[in-house]
Amino acid sequence: MASPPPPSLGLLAVNRHKPELISPSGATPHELKLLSDVDDQEGLRFQCPFLLFYPNKPSMKGREDPARVVKEALAEALVYYYPLAGRIQEGPNRKLAVDCTGEGILFVEADADVGLEELGNSVLPPCGFADEVLCDVAGSGGIVGCPLLLVQEQPFALHLQPPNEGSTSRSILTCQLIVIGPKQWSATPRLRQIWARASGAQPRPGQTSPTWRNPSPEVTRLKCGGFILGIRLNHAISDSLGVKQFLEAAAELAGGVPVPSRPPVWQREILCARDPPKVTCRHPEFEDVVDAGGAAATLDPNNMVHRSFFFSPREVASIKKLLPHHLVSKSSTYELLTACLWKCRMIALEIEPEDVVRLSCMISARGKRGLGVPCGYYGNTTVFATVLSKAGHLCNRPLGYAVELVKKAKEMVSEEYVRSSTDVLVIKGRPKYTTVWNYVVADMTKVRFEEVDFGWGKPVYGGVPGAFPLISYYVKYKTRKGEEGIVVPIMLPERAMQRFQQELEKMADEEIGGDDHYGVDSISVRSKL
């Protein structure tokens, strides 16, 4: 059930070209666009990485260069998704907007002297070589004033060569958010209204603000003829579904489709606060909590062990046996795994029984009645649905107690809850979510990066390269034996990780060490994320 070791980094010698900016291939509007109040919250002001691993396709060998194909497709897609080629600016009261300058996203092309087969299951999180296939370009890692996307394409070289002999590399592709400059203030009345409400005044021409970097793509060729597509996304501009929609549009254009099948929709005002804002629901995810029990020590990435766990239908069925009869048929896999992981995590951290612990489920507002989030919307739509428990209750009561709390978190996300969540962000000055004894889970099983096909077929893995100290992602994966399941990366202090695995073994009713479902001995991996 636990993750395999990464390959030796000595196997992965990567040679890169200089980074370059990819601009839209056609003319695009030069305008200012406000982000929504969901987009610009503090908790989303970071760079989010994604990796897609493509195998060799014999019919493409020697005919097409993946870096060229991807680069041209991204330039075409940016005509439709032109805000991604801009830069973000921060205005009064920390309100973010995109200046659509068309400067472009950052792109890196590279070559690696390893084949996809040699990487094996190490492509799964935690990916020990993520830094090699998603390089950090100086000046590109901020939120404001930087490219919104960084793309690195790393094809697998066709021939095994020494790192400095005959290999070529290309630059990382990054998308950037544009900063509002002195000549770009030409807002619509609605945009002016939102900006004025945020600041109490109109932005002044020439007004400056801090800037952040955007995500970028990197394409790395592999010696087998396959390639790695690495994306670093400025989370303030989009979420995983939004960036997948952009990549899917690029893949369609690469395949000869004249226009993307799903037109992009901006309309960020849909998820802006009401006027006046009013908080009608409780939001413990944004409460000010004093850390009196050492929670901060569990967030230091330098003191973490990083592992992933694979849950097949067999493990899910074993865990479900722990539920009372009335919950067995009514509990989804998401609810069951979330309750199980939260409980095991808090037991592992040995929290005082009277301390309050939190679970924050990231729930999408897409499809919620009354909100009107349209098909093609590529902004952030998730809100935090947070439930509380005393640590002693969570750790000592049966699993059904935690499952009921997860169900409660999901059920409370209504139209009104989303509106209230947006309003509280504005009222409190766009705060970050509470980190004290919190565990944040994001379900990416329905994002389907595996559908992004640039002509080389579907990627063998597409998703995040790992977890963050208190955030876990659920990612779909099929083992080489054909068994489908969910991979969940986890970060914990070393001793806590040992206790976590022991608790998980008890619930899953099997030993997690040794030969796991990946077919490789599992070990701990220290994370650099």
N, C-alpha and C positions, 0 to 999 in steps of 0.2 A: 504493500500500500504506500510505502514511503518512496521518496524520489531517488533516482540514480545519481551517481557522481558525475560531475562535468568532465569533459575531456581535458587532458593536459593542455594548458594554454600554449605550450611549445608547438602543438600541432597546428595552431591557428595563427599563422603569420599573415597579417593583412597589410596590403599595400594600397594606399589611397592616392587619388588625384586631389588637386586642390578643390576645396568647396566652391560651388558656383550657385548663382541665383537663377531659378527658373521662373520666368515671367509668363503671364497668359499669352497664348499664341495669337490672340486677336485683341481688338480694342475693347476696353472695359470702362464702366463709369468711374469717375473720380469723385467720390462723395464720402460723407461721414455717416457711419452707422453705429448707433448705440448698441451695446450688448444688453441682454436682459439682466434683471436683478438676481436671477438664478446664476447666470454666467459669471458675474463679477464678484461673487462672495469669496472671502479669503480662503476657504477650504478648497477652492478649485484653481487657485493661482499657483500652479506648478506644472512641470513638464511630465507628461505621461508617455512612457515608451510602449511600442508594440513591435513584435517580430513576426514575419511570415517566411516560412522555409519552403522553397519550391524545388521539386525534384527535376532531374534532367528529362527532357522530352526529345526522343531521338529525331523526330521529324523537324525539330527546330535547330538541331545541332549544325553549326556552320552556316546557317541561313540568317539567323536573327541574333542581335546582341541585346540581351535583356536590359542592360542599362539604357541603351538608346530607345528601345521600345517604351520602357517605363517613363523615361524623361519626356519624350514627345507626348505621351498620353497624359501626363500630369499637366503639361503646358496647355493642352487642349481643354482638360477638365477645369483648369483655373479660369477659363473664359466664363464658365457657368458659376463657378464658386470663387468669384474674384475677390471677395473680402479676405479669403485666406492668403492672398498675395499682398496684403496690406500690413499695417502696423497698429498696435494698440497704444492708446494714450489714456492716461488717468486724469480725470478732471476733478473738479471740486467735490469734496466729500467722498473721494475715492471711486467715483463713477467711471467705468471703463467704456471706451468707444473705439471703433476701428476706422482708421483713415484709409480708404481704399485707393492707395497710390499705385498699385500694380507693380511694386518693387519685386515681388516674387517670393518663392519659398527656397529654402536652402537644400541643395542636392549634393550628395557625395557618391562617387563611383569608386569601387574598390575591387580587389581580387584577393582570394584566399587560397592557400595551397592545401586544401583539404576537401574531401568529398562529403556529400550529405550522409552517405552510409557510414562514414567514419565518425560522424558526430553522433549517430545513433539517437538514443533517447535523451541525450543532453540538450536537445533543442527545447525540451519541456522546462517549465519553471521549477526551481530557480536556475536560470541559464547562466552558467559560470563565465561565458565569454560575451555577454551582452555589451560590455564596454568596447569590445573589439569590432563589433558590427554596427554599433551606434556611437560613433565618436563624438566628442564634445568639441564643437567648433567655437573658438574664442569669440566672445561677444554675442553668442546666439542663444544663451541659456536663460535669459530673463523673460519676463512676461510683457513688459512694456517696451516698445520701440525695437523689438527684435522680430526676426522671421517667425511666423506662426507655426510653420511645419519644418521639420528637418527630415529629409529622406536620404537614407544610405542604402544603395544597392550593392550587394556583394555577391557577384556570381561566383560559382565554384569553377575555378580555372580548368580548362580542358586538359592541361598537362601539369604534372607535378614538377614544380620548379623551385629552386632556392628563392627565398624572399626577395632578393635584390637582382634576380636575373630574368629578364624578359617578361616581367609581369607588369600589368597596367592597373591603375585604380582610378575611380571616378568619384566626384564629389558628392557629399550628402545633400539630399533634397530636403529643404526645410520650408514650411509655410510660416509666414510671419503676420503679426497683427500690426496695423499701421497706426502711427501716432497722429493726433490732430495737430496740424501745423497752422501757421499764421494765415494761409490763404484757403484753407479747406472748410471754413465754417459756412456751410450752405445747407442747414438742416431743415427738415420738414417741421411744420407746426407741432406735430406729436412729439418729435425728437426734442425740440426746444422745450416743450412742456415737461418732459421727463427729466431732462438735464436741469432745468430750473428748479424743479421740485427737489432734486438731489442736492443742489448747491445753494439754493436761495438766490441765485443770480445766473445770468447768461454767461457762458465762457467768453473770455476776452480774446479777440484776435491776437495772435502772437503768444498766447499763454502757453507755458511749457509745463511738462509733467514728467514723472519717472516713466520708464518703459520696461516691458518684459519681453523675453524671447519667446518665439513660437516653436512648435514642433517641426522637425524636418525629416526627410526620408534619406536613407542610405542604401544603395544597391551593391551587394557584394557577390561577385561571381565565384562559383566553386569549381574545383577541377573536374567534377563529374559532368558539368554542363548545366547544373542547377544554379540557384542563386538565393540569397537572403535579402529580403526587403525589410529594412529597419525604419521605423517611423517614430519621431519624437514630436508629440503634440502639445501645444499650449492649451491646457485644459480649459482655459477661460473662453476659448472660441468655440469649442465643440466637445462632445463626449465620444465614447467608443462607437456608438451607433452612427454618429455624424461623420466621423472620420472613415468608417467602413463605407458609408454611402458615397463619400468623395472618391475613395479608392475604387469602388465598384463602377462609378461613372467613368473613371479613367480607364479601367479595364474594358468596359464596353466600347469606348472610343478607340482603344488599341485594337479591338476586334473588327473595326470598320463600321460600327453603328454611327449614323450621322449625328444624333443627339442622344444624351443620356435618357434612359427609359423613365427615370424618376427625376423630374425637374426640382432643383433645390429651392427651398423656401426660407427666407430670412425671418420676417415677422417676429422679431425678438420682443416686441411690445406685449405679445401674448403672455409672457411670463415676467412682466414688470409689476411692481407693487401698485395697489389701488391708491386712489387719491381722494381722501387721505388714507394712509395705510392703517389697518386695524388688525390686531392680533386676537383671534377668536379661539385658538387652540393652544394647548400647552406644548412647548418645544424645549424639552430638557436637553436636547442636543446643543443648544446655544446658551445654556445656563453657565454662570461663572462659578466654578467649583475649585475650592482650595485643595491642593494635593497634600494631604497630611500622612499619606501611607506609602510614599516611595514609588508612585506610579510613573514618575518621570524617568526613573532608571530603566523602565521596560520599553522606553521609546528610543534609546540610543542605538542607532544602527551599527555602531562599532562594537557593540556588546551583544550581537545577535547571532543566532544560528538560523539558517534559512533552509527550510525543507518544503517539499510538496507531498501531498497525499492523494492517491488515486482511489476513488470510490466507484466500484462497479456495482451493478444491480445486486450482486451477492452481498457486499458489505451493507448496502442500503437496507436489504431485507433483514440482515442480522440486527442492525440497529433498531429497525422498526418493531422487532419483537419486544423491545423494552417499553413500548407504549401501552397504555390501557386500551381496552377493546374499542371504546368509543372514538379513539383518535386514529386507529390504524388505517381505516379506509378514508379518513378525512384529511390526512396529512400528506402534503406534497413532498417530493424529494428535497426541494429547497428548504422547506420548513424543518424537516427532519435533520438535514445536515447542519443548518444554521444553529439549531438548538444544541445539537451534539457538540459542535466545535466551540460554541460559546461556553458551554458548561465545562468541557475539558480544559479550555484555555484558562478560565478563572480558577479552577482547581489547581492547575499547574502553577499559577502565579502566587498561590498561598496568601490570598487576601484576607484581612480580618473579617470575621463573620458579619459584623455590623456595618461594614463599609458598603456603600451603594455602588453597584456596577451597572454599566450601560451596554446595550446592544443597539447599534444604529444600522438599520437596513436601508440601503440606497434603492428607492423605489421610483420608477419612471412615471412621469405624468402623461406620457403618450397613451392615448386611448381613454383617458379619464373623461367622463361625461361633463359637459359644460365648459371645459377649458378650450376646446377647439384647436388643439395642436395638430396642424395639418400634415398629411403625408409629404415627405420631402424636407421637413424641418430638420436642420442639422445643428441646432444649438443644444446646450445642456438642458435636460428635462428632469433630472433626478432630484428628489428631496430626501432628507433624512427622516426616517420613521424610527423614533427612539423609544425603547422601553427600559424600565428600571427594575432592579431587584436588589435586595440585600444579598451580599455574597454568600452568606450562610444558607439562605433559602435556595439559591440557585445550585450550590454545590452539593447540598445534602438531600434535597427533595428529588423525586423520580424525574426522569427525562420529560415526562408529559408536562410537568410544570413549565419547563423552558419552551416546549413546543407551543403551549397556549400563549405564552408571551410573544413568540414570533408571529403567530396568527394575529394577535392583537395589533402588532406593529403594521402588518400588511393591511389589515381591515380599516385602520384609521386614515389611510391616505385617500381622501375624497377630494372633490373639487375645492371645497372650503378649506381643507387642510393644506392643499397646495397654495391657495391664495394667502392663507395665514402664514405659511412658511416663508413666502416671498416678502410679505409685509414685515415680518420680524427681522429679516435680513437688513432691510432699509432702516427700520427704527433703531436697530442696534449698531448701525454703521458697518454692515457687511462683515460680521465676525467669522472667525473660524469655529468649527464644531468643537465641542468639549473633548479633550483627550484623556482626562483622568478616568482610569479604569473603564475605558470605552473599547469596544470592538466593532469595527466597521466592516460590513460585507457587501460586495457588489457582484451581482449575478450577470456574467457575460456569456452564458450558455446560448442565448438567443441572438447574439451579435452576428455570428456566422462569418468570421473572417475567411473561413475555408471556401466561401463562394467567390472570392476575388481571384479571377483567372485572367492573367495577361497574355495567355496563349501557351503557357507551359503546364496547364492543368491546375488542379487545386493544390494549395499548400498542404504539406503533411502536418504542419502545426501553424496556427495563427492566433495570436493573443498577447497577453502581457508576459514579460520575461520573469516576473516574480511578484512578491508581495511588498508591502511597506510595513513599518513596525506595528501598526495597529489596523491595517487594512488587508483583507484577503479578497481575492477574486475567484469566482467559479468559472472554469473554462472547460468546454467539451473536448474530449480526446478519445481516439480509437487506438488501442494498443496494436503492436505488430501481430498479435494473435487474433485481431479482429474484434476484441472486446471493447464495447463502448462504455464510457463512464465520465466522471467529472474529476478534474485535477484542481486541487485547492492548495496554493502556496501559503505558507505560514512563517512568520518571523517571531521568535521568542528568545529570551536569554537562554544560555546553554542548559543550565540545570532545569529550568522551566520546560524546555523542549523535551527533556527526558521524561519528566512527569507527564507532560501532555501526551506523549506517545503511549505511555503506560495506561493512561486513562482511556485513550482511544482504542487500544487493544482490548480492554475489558468490554467496551461497548460493542465493538465489531466482532467480538468473540473469536479473535484470531491474532496470531503474532504478526507484527508489522515489519519487523526486521528481516534480514536474510534475503532470499530471492523474492522479489516483489513482482507485482503485475507488469512492471516494465521489462522484466527479464534481466535485471541487473542488480547487484548488491546495492543496498541503499546506505548512504552515508549522509552526514550533515555537511552543509555548505555554508561558509561564511559569506554573507551578502555584502556587496558594495553599493546596493541601491540606497 
